[in-house]
């Protein structure tokens, strides 16, 4: 489990318990700080990654807005300026 900030012990216990419930008790859970995970968390296991961060949220929001604006007739006619 990686995060940009130190997680409180109570949060670590809850996350470890949830991961053990989902993946099995034999799974070892380690915690580390990672500056690249901006305001979020990342779980890495077996070559896979599950992450949520402010950066990924804003990227998804930007894509949704661009898709939505691109579908709007006003935008397709070139009436939107940047």
Phi, psi and omega per residue, in radians:
X1 nan 2.172 3.137
X2 -2.052 2.500 3.061
X3 -2.638 2.771 -3.128
X4 -1.323 -0.206 -3.075
X5 -2.354 2.777 3.112
X6 -1.241 2.198 3.129
X7 -1.465 2.443 3.082
X8 -1.107 2.656 -3.108
X9 -0.988 -0.661 -3.139
X10 -1.139 -0.650 3.114
X11 -1.201 -0.736 3.111
X12 -1.048 -0.761 3.123
X13 -1.076 -0.765 3.135
X14 -1.119 -0.775 3.123
X15 -1.133 -0.761 3.122
X16 -1.067 -0.761 3.117
X17 -1.079 -0.769 3.137
X18 -1.136 -0.726 3.107
X19 -1.146 -0.704 3.093
X20 -1.128 -0.686 3.099
X21 -1.109 -0.662 -3.089
X22 -1.437 -0.629 -2.982
X23 -1.996 -0.222 -3.119
X24 1.919 2.625 -3.079
X25 -1.193 -0.374 -3.106
X26 -1.304 -0.187 -3.141
X27 -1.297 2.195 3.092
X28 -1.538 2.266 -3.125
X29 -1.911 2.160 3.104
X30 -2.084 2.564 -3.118
X31 -2.036 2.424 3.077
X32 -2.594 2.693 3.055
X33 -1.530 2.450 3.134
X34 -2.473 1.987 -3.083
X35 -1.048 -0.502 -3.078
X36 -1.282 -0.194 3.139
X37 -1.666 1.489 -3.004
X38 -1.286 2.047 3.098
X39 0.851 0.855 -3.136
X40 -2.853 -2.890 3.133
X41 -2.418 2.761 3.105
X42 -2.468 2.345 3.058
X43 -1.941 2.214 3.098
X44 -2.083 2.317 3.108
X45 -2.795 2.320 3.039
X46 0.953 0.654 3.129
X47 1.403 0.066 3.121
X48 -1.969 2.771 -3.124
X49 -2.427 2.403 3.037
X50 -2.206 2.084 -3.030
X51 -2.389 2.642 2.958
X52 -2.455 2.266 3.081
X53 -2.598 2.873 3.090
X54 -1.039 -0.699 3.140
X55 -1.077 -0.802 -3.139
X56 -1.182 -0.613 3.090
X57 -1.110 -0.809 -3.136
X58 -1.164 -0.646 3.074
X59 -1.072 -0.791 3.132
X60 -1.131 -0.699 3.118
X61 -1.103 -0.752 3.128
X62 -1.072 -0.766 3.113
X63 -1.084 -0.755 3.136
X64 -1.104 -0.730 3.112
X65 -1.132 -0.768 3.133
X66 -1.098 -0.746 3.101
X67 -1.094 -0.762 -3.135
X68 -1.142 -0.754 3.125
X69 -1.215 -0.633 3.121
X70 -1.139 -0.462 3.141
X71 -1.462 -0.230 -3.091
X72 -1.374 2.289 -3.114
X73 -0.979 -0.655 -3.137
X74 -1.042 -0.729 -3.126
X75 -1.249 -0.671 -3.128
X76 -1.135 -0.499 -3.130
X77 -1.396 0.010 3.114
X78 1.381 0.389 -3.100
X79 -1.535 -0.104 3.122
X80 -1.677 2.246 3.072
X81 -1.722 2.715 -3.131
X82 -1.655 nan nan
